[in-house]
Amino acid sequence: MIGEVIGGYLAHSLAIMTDAAHLLTDFGSMMVSLFSLWISSRPPTKTMNFGWHRSEILGAFVSVLSIWIVTGVLVYLAIVRIVNNDYEIDGHVMLITSGCAVGVNIIMAYILHQSTTFHSHSHGSGYHKIDEENDTPVNHGHSHSLLGGHGNTSVRAAFIHVIGDLLQSVGVLVAAIIIFFRPEYKIADPICTFLFSVFVLGTTITILRDVFRILMEGAPKGIEFNSVKEVLLSLKAVKAMHSLHMWALTLSQTQLSVHIAIEVNADPQSVLKEATELLQAKFGFYSTTIQVEHYSEDMAYCSQCQDPMD
């Protein structure tokens, strides 16, 4: 990263500076992520009773915002360069720097690929349930499950990210080769900056969408409201359900709370246990809170018991 900054400055190449800026924001994102993970490991308090898990999402938002700001500055500089026809680019330095960047990314990709291959053996199912004694009150159910396989997933994500960096470095190398052999085509440098900026923004827009969904307490990604409703109503003793709320603290920690109305002669504890186990088996909720109540005909007309809009 430091080598690309120096090389890009000496070569007056925005394409190399864009690649270096991407690596810089990656480094900053990693530092923010590590800090967020440290914060999120702190135990819950009476004030922060959900814990500090949401700091991971805020960290991701800060990382994406920093990438967009740096990308915007580089795009502006590329536009100024084209408008002013300012192309004082040292093709020799640009070629050497971009070649070294490609080599480093190839080495990193190889190391991470070996890591993913080594860790690709089975660890069992992704979700591991914790069996709890059902000593909770009749009208309240609560359970937890743990998500496994974080290390392997992180290494694979890093590998995919390095592949993206490698493709970007290869693009810079191609631009450097063009400029080295055909100096009159130096416009390839700002054009390369534009292309990589679109690439960077495209790869971060999905992250921003996930961050927005979690911060707005949207339904967890991949879990449909109607699917959860159908599963709950499939239980024999359950006649109706309402006040179904689903959200996520992080992408891996999904939460649910719901009221289920059962037949008068049904055993609330049995229904509670069955509903909890079914929700965890079907959807892998990290935490579920279920209130059991007897069914009443008035529920069909209660405004608070209706499903939300599509």
Salt bridges, closest charged atoms under 4 A:
ASP26 OD1 - HIS22 NE2 3.73
ASP26 OD2 - HIS161 NE2 2.94
ASP165 OD1 - HIS22 ND1 3.41
GLU184 OE2 - ARG182 NE 2.65
ASP189 OD2 - ARG81 NH1 3.08
ASP210 OD1 - LYS221 NZ 3.33
GLU217 OE2 - ARG54 NH2 3.59
GLU277 OE2 - LYS273 NZ 2.70
GLU293 OE2 - HIS242 NE2 2.61
GLU293 OE1 - HIS259 ND1 3.56
ASP307 OD2 - LYS229 NZ 2.42
